[in-house]
Amino acid sequence: MIDLVCSILLLAFLVSVVVATSIRFLLGSRAANARLDGHGGLMLGRGVMEATYVLFGPLVRVLLALRVTPNMITAFSLVPALLCGVALAYGHFGVGAMLATISAFSDMLDGILARRLNLTSDVGELFDAAVDRYVELFLLAGLVVYFSDTPVMQIISLGAILGSFMVSYATAKAEALGVAPPKGAMRRAERAVYLIVGCTFVPVAGLLWPSVSGRWPLLPSREIPIELAILVVATVTNVSAVRRFFRIADLLRARST
């Protein structure tokens, strides 16, 4: 029951974000947020991200009043992420989705606070990037454990881990080599949205179908929403990573001529 309640709460929040996005679009107002440049995707448009940032306004003011630092928020994001991995490993997808959402929001909040307090630094960026990798691994590792009786889904989940980290590595490698990081699909925020949405709909699907863990994936079952999400993430991230590396190679060749 708790999984279904968490899913309903998350779906209600999603509806509020969509409504806020639609209102901002109709009013023709958009927030000038440079951090969102190059972000977004099919399920995570820039308008949705901007609306989410606006909804955080009151919470940001409270955190500023409490003198909470960006690094505190970054470190805190590890806690719900780890608990999320444990919840998913035991099949509690609604709870896992809620915890993953809290962790993702913490990641957004630390950046907002850092800019409000003018505390951005290379050390902070390094800490944030390292925590991001752990946060993402916790979620995907929980799914790998859950699908231990379904070898095909376990392999696809491992493929999602590989693709996710290779997309991030391609960006980091481009920056290290002194070329512009290539843009592409499935940046970390978009990956998180796909997986969280997939987890959110698992308890809802459970009202229609029982669990069939241990059988072939993508059958009418409780797990089908997260199975589809993992498949999309695994496929698109790996394709995107390969395309990014080819683009980086082209930029390096052009620079050497």
LONU-477829 format. One record per residue: x, y, z of N, C-alpha, C, O, CB in turn; residue in three letters. Coordinates in steps of 0.02 Angstrom, whole numbers, padded with zeros to 5 digits, always signed. Glycine has a CB too. Example, Ala and Ser with C-alpha at 12.3 -4.5 7.8 and 13.67 -1.06 7.14 Angstrom:
# LONU-477829
+00660-00284+00390+00615-00225+00390+00660-00165+00390+00712-00166+00423+00565-00224+00452ALA
+00642-00112+00354+00684-00053+00357+00645+00002+00394+00670+00057+00402+00704-00030+00286SER
This chain:
# LONU-477829
+00041-00061+00000+00000+00000+00000+00043+00063+00000+00028+00112-00034-00047+00000+00061MET
+00098+00062+00040+00141+00121+00043+00171+00137-00025+00181+00196-00041+00196+00110+00095ILE
+00187+00085-00064+00214+00097-00131+00163+00134-00174+00181+00182-00210+00233+00031-00165ASP
+00100+00113-00172+00048+00145-00212+00037+00217-00189+00027+00261-00231-00017+00105-00207LEU
+00038+00229-00124+00029+00297-00098+00085+00343-00123+00072+00399-00145+00028+00297-00021VAL
+00147+00318-00120+00204+00358-00144+00197+00373-00219+00211+00428-00241+00270+00321-00131CYS
+00174+00324-00257+00165+00334-00329+00112+00386-00342+00120+00429-00386+00146+00268-00362SER
+00057+00384-00306+00003+00432-00315+00027+00503-00299+00011+00550-00334-00058+00414-00272ILE
+00066+00510-00245+00093+00575-00226+00140+00602-00281+00138+00662-00297+00131+00570-00160LEU
+00182+00558-00308+00228+00580-00360+00190+00599-00424+00208+00648-00457+00278+00525-00376LEU
+00138+00562-00440+00098+00579-00499+00062+00645-00489+00055+00683-00537+00048+00523-00514LEU
+00039+00658-00429+00007+00722-00414+00057+00779-00422+00039+00832-00449-00022+00722-00344ALA
+00119+00768-00400+00170+00820-00408+00185+00830-00482+00194+00887-00504+00234+00801-00370PHE
+00188+00776-00520+00201+00781-00591+00147+00823-00625+00162+00864-00668+00205+00712-00623LEU
+00085+00811-00607+00030+00850-00635+00038+00924-00618+00025+00967-00661-00038+00824-00609VAL
+00059+00939-00556+00068+01009-00537+00123+01043-00577+00117+01101-00595+00083+01014-00462SER
+00176+01005-00591+00231+01033-00632+00207+01047-00703+00222+01098-00732+00291+00985-00633VAL
+00168+00999-00731+00142+01008-00799+00095+01069-00801+00098+01108-00849+00104+00945-00823VAL
+00053+01077-00751+00008+01134-00748+00047+01199-00744+00033+01247-00779-00041+01128-00689VAL
+00098+01200-00699+00139+01260-00692+00176+01276-00757+00181+01334-00777+00190+01251-00636ALA
+00200+01224-00791+00234+01234-00855+00187+01264-00907+00205+01309-00944+00264+01168-00881THR
+00125+01237-00909+00076+01261-00958+00058+01334-00945+00051+01374-00991+00013+01217-00956SER
+00050+01351-00881+00033+01420-00863+00089+01468-00883+00076+01521-00911+00019+01427-00788ILE
+00151+01449-00869+00208+01491-00887+00213+01498-00963+00232+01551-00988+00274+01462-00859ARG
+00197+01445-00999+00199+01448-01072+00146+01495-01098+00159+01535-01143+00191+01378-01103PHE
+00086+01490-01071+00031+01533-01093+00044+01606-01077+00024+01651-01114-00035+01511-01061LEU
+00077+01618-01020+00093+01687-01001+00155+01714-01037+00170+01773-01033+00104+01691-00926LEU
+00190+01668-01071+00249+01689-01108+00309+01706-01065+00353+01742-01087+00233+01748-01150GLY
+00310+01681-01003+00366+01695-00958+00411+01635-00952+00387+01578-00946+00341+01717-00888SER
+00477+01647-00954+00526+01594-00947+00583+01619-00904+00605+01677-00910+00551+01570-01015ARG
+00608+01576-00860+00663+01595-00817+00728+01590-00855+00740+01541-00890+00665+01551-00755ALA
+00771+01640-00847+00836+01639-00880+00885+01601-00836+00919+01631-00794+00862+01711-00893ALA
+00888+01536-00844+00930+01494-00803+00984+01463-00847+00970+01416-00885+00889+01439-00767ASN
+01045+01488-00842+01099+01465-00885+01117+01392-00871+01142+01358-00916+01160+01509-00876ALA
+01104+01369-00811+01121+01300-00793+01082+01249-00834+01103+01192-00841+01110+01288-00719ARG
+01026+01270-00861+00984+01224-00899+01004+01220-00972+00976+01180-01009+00912+01244-00894LEU
+01052+01260-00993+01073+01259-01063+01100+01190-01081+01143+01163-01046+01126+01313-01077ASP
+01074+01163-01135+01098+01098-01158+01066+01039-01122+01079+00982-01140+01171+01094-01149GLY
+01023+01052-01072+00990+00999-01037+00921+00987-01067+00896+01025-01108+00985+01015-00962HIS
+00891+00932-01044+00824+00917-01067+00824+00860-01117+00876+00835-01138+00793+00978-01098GLY
+00764+00840-01135+00757+00785-01182+00684+00774-01195+00642+00817-01183+00790+00721-01154GLY
+00668+00714-01221+00599+00700-01240+00551+00705-01181+00497+00733-01187+00594+00630-01271LEU
+00572+00678-01123+00529+00679-01065+00546+00735-01017+00511+00745-00967+00533+00613-01029MET
+00599+00771-01031+00621+00823-00984+00637+00886-01023+00696+00904-01031+00683+00799-00944LEU
+00585+00920-01047+00595+00981-01083+00619+01037-01038+00611+01034-00977+00531+01002-01116GLY
+00649+01088-01068+00675+01143-01029+00620+01179-00990+00630+01201-00934+00712+01193-01074ARG
+00561+01184-01020+00506+01217-00986+00487+01182-00921+00474+01214-00871+00446+01220-01031GLY
+00487+01115-00922+00472+01076-00862+00525+01089-00809+00509+01096-00750+00467+01001-00878VAL
+00588+01091-00829+00642+01102-00782+00638+01172-00752+00650+01181-00692+00711+01091-00815MET
+00622+01221-00793+00615+01289-00768+00558+01295-00718+00564+01328-00667+00605+01338-00826GLU
+00502+01262-00733+00445+01264-00688+00462+01231-00621+00441+01255-00569+00384+01229-00720ALA
+00501+01177-00624+00522+01143-00562+00566+01189-00521+00558+01191-00459+00558+01078-00578THR
+00611+01225-00553+00654+01272-00517+00612+01326-00483+00626+01345-00426+00704+01305-00566TYR
+00560+01349-00516+00517+01401-00487+00481+01373-00425+00474+01408-00375+00466+01427-00539VAL
+00457+01311-00429+00423+01280-00373+00468+01273-00312+00444+01269-00255+00395+01213-00393LEU
+00534+01270-00324+00581+01264-00269+00592+01330-00232+00624+01330-00180+00647+01238-00294PHE
+00567+01385-00259+00581+01451-00231+00570+01455-00155+00616+01476-00120+00538+01501-00264GLY
+00511+01438-00129+00500+01443-00057+00548+01400-00016+00573+01422+00036+00429+01422-00040PRO
+00563+01339-00040+00608+01295-00004+00679+01323-00002+00714+01319+00048+00609+01225-00036LEU
+00700+01353-00058+00766+01384-00060+00772+01440-00009+00823+01446+00024+00781+01411-00131VAL
+00719+01480-00002+00721+01534+00046+00726+01508+00118+00760+01537+00160+00659+01578+00039ARG
+00693+01452+00132+00697+01422+00198+00768+01396+00211+00796+01406+00265+00646+01364+00205VAL
+00798+01363+00162+00865+01336+00170+00916+01392+00180+00963+01386+00219+00885+01294+00109LEU
+00906+01447+00144+00951+01504+00153+00945+01533+00223+00995+01551+00254+00935+01559+00101LEU
+00884+01536+00249+00873+01562+00317+00905+01517+00369+00927+01540+00421+00798+01570+00331ALA
+00906+01451+00355+00936+01403+00402+01011+01396+00393+01043+01357+00428+00903+01335+00393LEU
+01039+01435+00347+01111+01433+00333+01136+01364+00311+01191+01344+00329+01149+01456+00395ARG
+01095+01330+00273+01115+01266+00245+01162+01279+00186+01148+01321+00144+01053+01224+00222VAL
+01217+01242+00182+01266+01252+00129+01253+01204+00071+01222+01151+00081+01338+01243+00156THR
+01277+01220+00011+01269+01175-00046+01300+01106-00034+01271+01056-00054+01299+01206-00108PRO
+01358+01104-00003+01390+01039+00010+01350+00996+00058+01352+00935+00054+01460+01050+00037ASN
+01315+01028+00104+01270+00990+00149+01216+00955+00109+01200+00896+00120+01239+01036+00202MET
+01187+00992+00062+01133+00964+00020+01161+00908-00024+01129+00856-00032+01100+01019-00023ILE
+01220+00919-00052+01251+00869-00095+01264+00804-00056+01248+00750-00080+01317+00895-00125THR
+01292+00811+00003+01306+00752+00044+01240+00717+00064+01236+00656+00065+01346+00772+00107ALA
+01190+00757+00081+01126+00728+00101+01095+00686+00045+01062+00636+00059+01078+00783+00121PHE
+01105+00706-00018+01074+00670-00074+01095+00597-00077+01061+00556-00107+01092+00704-00139SER
+01153+00580-00046+01176+00511-00045+01130+00467-00003+01121+00407-00018+01247+00507-00019LEU
+01100+00495+00049+01060+00456+00096+00997+00428+00062+00987+00367+00062+01041+00498+00157VAL
+00954+00471+00034+00894+00443+00000+00912+00401-00060+00876+00354-00077+00848+00499-00021PRO
+00968+00416-00093+00989+00376-00150+01007+00305-00129+00987+00257-00162+01048+00408-00186ALA
+01044+00299-00074+01062+00232-00049+01000+00194-00027+00992+00135-00042+01112+00238+00009LEU
+00955+00228+00010+00893+00196+00031+00850+00177-00028+00815+00126-00027+00854+00243+00078LEU
+00853+00217-00081+00816+00201-00143+00841+00136-00172+00801+00093-00191+00824+00258-00194CYS
+00907+00128-00176+00935+00065-00202+00912+00005-00162+00896-00047-00191+01010+00068-00203GLY
+00910+00012-00096+00888-00043-00053+00814-00058-00065+00794-00116-00071+00900-00026+00022VAL
+00773-00005-00070+00701-00014-00081+00688-00049-00147+00646-00094-00151+00665+00055-00079ALA
+00723-00028-00199+00713-00059-00265+00736-00131-00265+00704-00174-00296+00751-00020-00319LEU
+00790-00145-00231+00815-00214-00228+00763-00261-00199+00760-00320-00217+00879-00218-00188ALA
+00722-00235-00152+00670-00275-00121+00602-00267-00155+00552-00293-00130+00664-00256-00048TYR
+00600-00231-00211+00538-00226-00249+00490-00172-00228+00433-00172-00249+00503-00289-00246GLY
+00513-00125-00186+00469-00070-00164+00480-00011-00211+00516+00037-00195+00485-00050-00089HIS
+00447-00014-00269+00461+00035-00321+00431+00104-00306+00461+00155-00324+00434+00010-00387PHE
+00373+00106-00275+00345+00171-00258+00388+00209-00208+00401+00268-00216+00275+00163-00230GLY
+00409+00174-00155+00454+00204-00106+00520+00223-00138+00547+00277-00126+00466+00155-00047VAL
+00546+00178-00181+00609+00192-00215+00604+00254-00259+00650+00294-00261+00629+00133-00256GLY
+00548+00262-00294+00537+00320-00336+00535+00384-00295+00563+00435-00315+00473+00313-00377ALA
+00502+00381-00237+00498+00440-00193+00568+00459-00168+00586+00518-00168+00451+00426-00135MET
+00606+00410-00146+00674+00423-00121+00719+00449-00177+00760+00494-00165+00703+00359-00090LEU
+00713+00421-00236+00753+00444-00293+00735+00516-00311+00779+00555-00330+00743+00398-00354ALA
+00671+00533-00305+00650+00601-00319+00679+00650-00268+00702+00704-00287+00573+00606-00318THR
+00680+00630-00205+00709+00673-00153+00783+00684-00167+00808+00740-00160+00700+00642-00083ILE
+00818+00631-00187+00889+00637-00202+00900+00682-00263+00946+00723-00263+00919+00567-00214SER
+00858+00674-00314+00865+00715-00374+00851+00788-00359+00886+00832-00384+00817+00690-00429ALA
+00801+00801-00318+00786+00870-00299+00843+00901-00258+00858+00960-00264+00720+00874-00260PHE
+00874+00860-00217+00931+00884-00178+00987+00906-00225+01021+00956-00212+00957+00830-00130SER
+00997+00869-00279+01049+00887-00327+01034+00953-00361+01079+00992-00376+01056+00832-00379ASP
+00970+00966-00374+00951+01030-00403+00959+01087-00353+00980+01142-00371+00878+01027-00428MET
+00942+01073-00291+00944+01124-00239+01015+01146-00224+01027+01205-00210+00910+01100-00176LEU
+01063+01100-00225+01132+01120-00208+01159+01170-00259+01196+01215-00240+01177+01058-00204ASP
+01141+01161-00322+01163+01209-00372+01131+01277-00364+01163+01329-00373+01148+01182-00441GLY
+01066+01277-00348+01031+01341-00337+01061+01378-00278+01074+01438-00281+00955+01328-00325ILE
+01073+01341-00223+01102+01373-00164+01172+01399-00177+01191+01454-00155+01104+01324-00106LEU
+01212+01360-00215+01280+01382-00229+01281+01447-00267+01324+01490-00255+01316+01328-00269ALA
+01234+01455-00314+01232+01518-00352+01203+01575-00310+01226+01632-00317+01191+01509-00417ARG
+01154+01561-00269+01125+01613-00226+01177+01639-00176+01179+01699-00162+01064+01586-00189ARG
+01219+01594-00150+01268+01613-00100+01336+01630-00131+01383+01648-00096+01277+01556-00051LEU
+01339+01625-00198+01402+01638-00233+01459+01595-00206+01514+01619-00193+01421+01713-00227ASN
+01443+01530-00197+01492+01483-00170+01515+01432-00221+01542+01380-00203+01462+01448-00110LEU
+01504+01445-00285+01526+01399-00336+01603+01395-00337+01637+01446-00333+01499+01420-00405THR
+01628+01335-00344+01701+01325-00345+01717+01260-00381+01673+01218-00390+01731+01325-00273SER
+01780+01252-00402+01801+01191-00435+01796+01131-00387+01777+01076-00407+01873+01198-00461ASP
+01812+01143-00323+01807+01089-00274+01735+01068-00265+01720+01008-00260+01837+01111-00206VAL
+01689+01116-00262+01619+01100-00257+01593+01061-00317+01554+01014-00310+01578+01163-00249GLY
+01616+01081-00377+01597+01045-00437+01622+00974-00436+01587+00927-00456+01623+01082-00500GLU
+01684+00965-00412+01713+00898-00407+01673+00855-00359+01657+00797-00375+01786+00902-00385LEU
+01656+00882-00301+01617+00845-00251+01548+00827-00279+01525+00771-00269+01610+00887-00187PHE
+01517+00874-00312+01451+00863-00340+01452+00809-00394+01408+00766-00396+01422+00928-00369ASP
+01504+00811-00437+01509+00761-00491+01520+00691-00462+01492+00642-00487+01567+00780-00538ALA
+01562+00686-00410+01575+00621-00379+01511+00593-00347+01496+00534-00355+01631+00627-00327ALA
+01475+00635-00311+01414+00613-00279+01362+00592-00331+01326+00543-00322+01385+00669-00234VAL
+01359+00628-00386+01311+00611-00440+01321+00540-00464+01273+00504-00477+01318+00660-00498ASP
+01385+00520-00471+01399+00452-00496+01375+00400-00446+01345+00350-00465+01475+00444-00509ARG
+01387+00412-00381+01364+00365-00330+01289+00361-00329+01260+00307-00324+01391+00385-00261TYR
+01256+00419-00332+01183+00421-00330+01153+00380-00387+01106+00341-00376+01159+00494-00334VAL
+01179+00390-00446+01153+00354-00504+01166+00279-00498+01123+00238-00516+01183+00380-00569GLU
+01225+00261-00473+01242+00190-00466+01196+00156-00415+01175+00100-00426+01314+00182-00444LEU
+01180+00190-00360+01137+00160-00309+01070+00139-00339+01046+00084-00327+01126+00208-00250PHE
+01040+00184-00378+00975+00169-00408+00979+00110-00456+00939+00063-00451+00948+00231-00445LEU
+01027+00112-00501+01032+00059-00551+01054-00007-00520+01033-00061-00542+01081+00079-00606LEU
+01096-00004-00469+01118-00065-00435+01059-00099-00401+01054-00161-00401+01173-00050-00384ALA
+01014-00059-00373+00954-00088-00342+00912-00126-00393+00885-00179-00378+00912-00033-00310GLY
+00908-00099-00454+00871-00133-00507+00906-00197-00529+00873-00247-00543+00861-00087-00567LEU
+00972-00195-00532+01010-00256-00550+00997-00311-00500+00987-00369-00518+01086-00240-00553VAL
+00997-00294-00436+00984-00343-00383+00912-00370-00389+00901-00430-00383+00996-00313-00313VAL
+00864-00325-00400+00795-00347-00404+00784-00397-00461+00747-00445-00454+00749-00286-00414TYR
+00817-00384-00517+00808-00428-00576+00858-00485-00577+00874-00511-00631+00814-00387-00639PHE
+00882-00505-00519+00931-00560-00516+00902-00626-00542+00940-00669-00564+00956-00569-00445SER
+00836-00633-00539+00804-00694-00564+00780-00687-00637+00751-00733-00665+00745-00712-00520ASP
+00794-00630-00666+00775-00618-00736+00838-00597-00774+00851-00538-00782+00719-00563-00741THR
+00878-00646-00798+00943-00631-00827+00942-00579-00883+00987-00538-00888+00972-00694-00854PRO
+00890-00581-00925+00888-00533-00981+00882-00461-00954+00918-00417-00978+00828-00549-01027VAL
+00838-00450-00905+00831-00383-00878+00893-00362-00838+00910-00303-00835+00769-00379-00834MET
+00925-00410-00807+00985-00394-00769+01041-00371-00816+01077-00324-00801+01009-00456-00729GLN
+01046-00404-00874+01096-00383-00924+01079-00314-00951+01123-00272-00960+01100-00434-00981ILE
+01015-00302-00964+00994-00236-00990+01008-00182-00937+01028-00127-00954+00920-00236-01009ILE
+00996-00199-00874+01009-00151-00820+01084-00135-00816+01103-00077-00806+00985-00179-00752SER
+01126-00185-00824+01198-00174-00825+01217-00131-00886+01262-00090-00882+01236-00241-00827LEU
+01181-00142-00941+01193-00100-01000+01174-00028-00987+01207+00018-01013+01153-00126-01059GLY
+01122-00017-00947+01103+00051-00929+01157+00084-00886+01171+00143-00894+01036+00051-00891ALA
+01187+00045-00840+01241+00072-00800+01300+00091-00844+01328+00145-00837+01264+00021-00747ILE
+01318+00046-00890+01374+00059-00935+01361+00122-00977+01404+00166-00980+01386-00001-00981LEU
+01303+00126-01009+01288+00183-01051+01285+00248-01013+01309+00299-01037+01222+00172-01087GLY
+01257+00246-00953+01251+00306-00912+01320+00334-00894+01333+00394-00900+01212+00292-00848SER
+01364+00290-00874+01431+00313-00855+01473+00333-00915+01515+00377-00910+01466+00259-00815PHE
+01462+00301-00972+01500+00319-01032+01479+00387-01060+01520+00423-01087+01492+00265-01086MET
+01414+00404-01054+01392+00470-01075+01426+00523-01032+01451+00573-01059+01315+00476-01069VAL
+01427+00513-00967+01460+00561-00922+01535+00563-00935+01565+00616-00933+01446+00543-00849SER
+01564+00505-00947+01637+00502-00959+01655+00538-01024+01707+00571-01028+01661+00430-00962TYR
+01612+00532-01075+01626+00566-01138+01630+00641-01128+01674+00674-01155+01573+00549-01190ALA
+01584+00668-01088+01585+00740-01074+01648+00759-01036+01682+00808-01052+01522+00760-01034THR
+01665+00719-00984+01725+00734-00945+01788+00728-00987+01834+00769-00979+01729+00686-00885ALA
+01791+00679-01031+01851+00669-01073+01858+00726-01123+01914+00748-01136+01847+00603-01109LYS
+01803+00749-01150+01806+00805-01197+01834+00867-01163+01876+00902-01190+01737+00819-01227ALA
+01810+00880-01103+01834+00938-01066+01908+00931-01049+01945+00980-01052+01793+00947-01001GLU
+01930+00870-01032+02000+00859-01016+02045+00868-01077+02102+00890-01070+02010+00789-00987ALA
+02019+00852-01136+02058+00858-01197+02053+00928-01227+02085+00943-01278+02035+00807-01248LEU
+02013+00971-01197+02009+01040-01219+01965+01052-01279+01976+01100-01317+02076+01064-01235GLY
+01915+01008-01290+01867+01018-01344+01797+01026-01314+01785+01006-01257+01868+00959-01395VAL
+01753+01056-01352+01685+01067-01328+01649+01001-01318+01646+00961-01364+01645+01113-01377ALA
+01622+00988-01258+01585+00926-01247+01525+00921-01295+01484+00967-01298+01560+00921-01174PRO
+01520+00867-01332+01465+00861-01380+01398+00852-01345+01394+00820-01292+01477+00801-01427PRO
+01347+00882-01373+01280+00874-01345+01249+00809-01371+01269+00783-01423+01235+00935-01363LYS
+01201+00785-01334+01168+00724-01355+01113+00705-01306+01101+00740-01257+01218+00668-01361GLY
+01080+00650-01321+01024+00628-01280+01047+00594-01216+01105+00574-01211+00980+00579-01320ALA
+01002+00589-01169+01010+00551-01107+01064+00578-01061+01107+00540-01038+01024+00481-01124MET
+01063+00643-01048+01105+00668-00995+01076+00644-00928+01021+00617-00927+01109+00746-00997ARG
+01113+00654-00875+01096+00622-00812+01025+00639-00788+00989+00595-00765+01146+00643-00759ARG
+01005+00702-00793+00938+00721-00770+00884+00684-00808+00834+00662-00779+00928+00797-00777ALA
+00893+00677-00874+00843+00642-00914+00841+00568-00897+00788+00538-00894+00856+00652-00989GLU
+00900+00539-00885+00901+00468-00865+00863+00458-00800+00824+00410-00793+00974+00444-00857ARG
+00874+00503-00753+00840+00498-00689+00764+00502-00697+00727+00465-00665+00863+00553-00641ALA
+00741+00546-00741+00669+00554-00751+00639+00489-00780+00587+00466-00756+00654+00613-00798VAL
+00671+00461-00830+00645+00398-00859+00640+00344-00806+00588+00310-00801+00690+00375-00916TYR
+00692+00335-00767+00693+00281-00717+00644+00295-00661+00610+00249-00638+00763+00273-00689LEU
+00640+00357-00638+00593+00373-00584+00521+00365-00607+00479+00337-00570+00604+00445-00558ILE
+00506+00387-00668+00438+00379-00694+00422+00305-00701+00366+00283-00685+00430+00415-00762VAL
+00470+00266-00726+00459+00194-00732+00444+00162-00666+00398+00121-00660+00520+00161-00763GLY
+00483+00180-00615+00471+00153-00547+00403+00175-00520+00368+00136-00488+00527+00174-00499CYS
+00385+00237-00534+00322+00264-00507+00262+00226-00533+00213+00216-00496+00315+00338-00526THR
+00265+00204-00595+00207+00170-00624+00204+00095-00609+00155+00062-00625+00207+00180-00699PHE
+00256+00067-00577+00254-00004-00561+00197-00021-00513+00160-00068-00528+00321-00025-00530VAL
+00188+00014-00457+00131-00003-00414+00063+00005-00448+00016-00032-00435+00132+00040-00351PRO
+00059+00055-00493-00004+00064-00531-00016+00005-00576-00072-00020-00580-00001+00130-00572VAL
+00036-00017-00611+00030-00076-00655+00013-00138-00614-00019-00185-00638+00094-00087-00696ALA
+00036-00139-00551+00022-00196-00508-00051-00205-00493-00073-00259-00474+00060-00190-00444GLY
-00090-00151-00502-00162-00157-00492-00194-00197-00549-00250-00223-00541-00194-00088-00488LEU
-00160-00202-00605-00186-00237-00664-00156-00306-00672-00191-00354-00688-00174-00197-00726LEU
-00090-00311-00660-00055-00374-00672-00013-00392-00611+00012-00348-00576-00011-00369-00734TRP
-00004-00456-00599+00041-00478-00545+00113-00474-00567+00127-00464-00626+00024-00549-00522PRO
+00159-00483-00521+00230-00484-00537+00246-00549-00574+00219-00602-00557+00273-00477-00473SER
+00290-00546-00622+00313-00606-00658+00389-00607-00658+00420-00631-00706+00285-00608-00731VAL
+00420-00581-00605+00493-00581-00600+00518-00652-00606+00492-00698-00575+00516-00550-00533SER
+00569-00661-00647+00597-00727-00659+00579-00754-00727+00607-00804-00749+00574-00775-00606GLY
+00532-00722-00761+00513-00742-00828+00541-00692-00878+00578-00646-00859+00436-00748-00836ARG
+00524-00700-00940+00548-00654-00992+00519-00585-00979+00462-00579-00957+00529-00680-01062TRP
+00558-00533-00993+00534-00464-00982+00486-00441-01035+00473-00475-01085+00593-00417-00979PRO
+00458-00381-01023+00414-00347-01071+00350-00385-01085+00320-00378-01138+00451-00335-01136LEU
+00329-00426-01037+00263-00457-01040+00216-00415-00996+00239-00378-00953+00266-00532-01015LEU
+00150-00420-01008+00103-00384-00964+00114-00404-00891+00096-00459-00871+00029-00397-00985PRO
+00143-00359-00853+00159-00375-00784+00168-00312-00744+00168-00257-00771+00223-00418-00780SER
+00176-00320-00679+00188-00264-00634+00251-00227-00653+00254-00165-00647+00193-00289-00562ARG
+00302-00262-00675+00367-00232-00688+00374-00198-00755+00425-00166-00768+00420-00284-00682GLU
+00325-00204-00799+00334-00180-00867+00351-00105-00872+00390-00088-00917+00272-00193-00907ILE
+00326-00060-00830+00346+00010-00836+00421+00021-00825+00453+00057-00863+00307+00052-00787PRO
+00449-00011-00774+00520-00001-00761+00562-00040-00812+00618-00019-00829+00538-00023-00690ILE
+00537-00096-00836+00574-00133-00888+00580-00091-00951+00633-00089-00982+00538-00200-00904GLU
+00526-00058-00971+00528-00015-01030+00575+00044-01018+00613+00063-01063+00458+00011-01047LEU
+00573+00072-00958+00617+00129-00943+00690+00109-00946+00731+00145-00974+00601+00158-00873ALA
+00707+00052-00917+00777+00028-00918+00799+00014-00989+00855+00031-01008+00785-00035-00875ILE
+00755-00016-01028+00773-00031-01098+00787+00032-01137+00835+00035-01175+00716-00071-01132LEU
+00745+00083-01128+00756+00147-01162+00822+00178-01140+00862+00200-01182+00698+00196-01148VAL
+00834+00180-01075+00896+00210-01049+00957+00172-01074+01006+00202-01096+00895+00211-00972VAL
+00955+00105-01071+01012+00065-01092+01027+00075-01166+01085+00081-01186+00998-00009-01078ALA
+00975+00077-01207+00985+00084-01279+01009+00153-01298+01060+00161-01333+00920+00069-01316THR
+00973+00204-01275+00989+00272-01296+01055+00297-01267+01092+00332-01301+00932+00319-01275VAL
+01070+00279-01205+01133+00302-01176+01193+00274-01213+01241+00310-01225+01137+00283-01103THR
+01191+00210-01230+01248+00180-01265+01256+00208-01335+01312+00219-01358+01241+00105-01267ASN
+01200+00218-01370+01203+00249-01436+01230+00320-01431+01272+00341-01470+01134+00248-01471VAL
+01204+00356-01382+01226+00425-01372+01300+00428-01355+01336+00472-01379+01185+00458-01317SER
+01324+00382-01313+01395+00382-01294+01439+00371-01354+01490+00405-01363+01407+00328-01241ALA
+01421+00322-01396+01461+00308-01456+01463+00369-01502+01516+00386-01527+01433+00247-01494VAL
+01406+00400-01512+01403+00460-01554+01445+00517-01525+01477+00554-01563+01331+00483-01563ARG
+01444+00524-01460+01484+00576-01428+01559+00564-01439+01596+00611-01454+01469+00579-01353ARG
+01581+00502-01433+01651+00487-01442+01673+00499-01515+01728+00523-01527+01667+00416-01421PHE
+01630+00482-01562+01646+00496-01632+01651+00571-01643+01695+00594-01680+01593+00465-01679PHE
+01606+00609-01612+01608+00682-01619+01671+00710-01588+01702+00756-01617+01546+00714-01586ARG
+01691+00684-01531+01753+00707-01499+01813+00692-01543+01858+00734-01551+01762+00674-01430ILE
+01813+00633-01572+01868+00614-01618+01872+00662-01677+01926+00683-01697+01860+00542-01643ALA
+01815+00680-01705+01813+00728-01762+01841+00796-01740+01879+00827-01777+01741+00736-01789ASP
+01823+00818-01680+01847+00883-01656+01922+00881-01645+01956+00930-01658+01812+00902-01591LEU
+01948+00825-01620+02020+00819-01609+02058+00818-01674+02112+00847-01680+02035+00756-01568LEU
+02030+00783-01724+02063+00782-01789+02064+00851-01821+02113+00872-01851+02028+00732-01836ARG
+02007+00886-01814+02003+00954-01843+02052+01001-01808+02080+01045-01841+01932+00982-01836ALA
+02063+00992-01745+02109+01036-01708+02182+01023-01727+02223+01069-01726+02100+01026-01633ARG
+02197+00961-01745+02266+00944-01761+02287+00961-01832+02346+00959-01849+02278+00871-01750SER
+02238+00978-01874+02254+00995-01943+02267+01070-01951+02281+01094-02006+02197+00972-01991THR
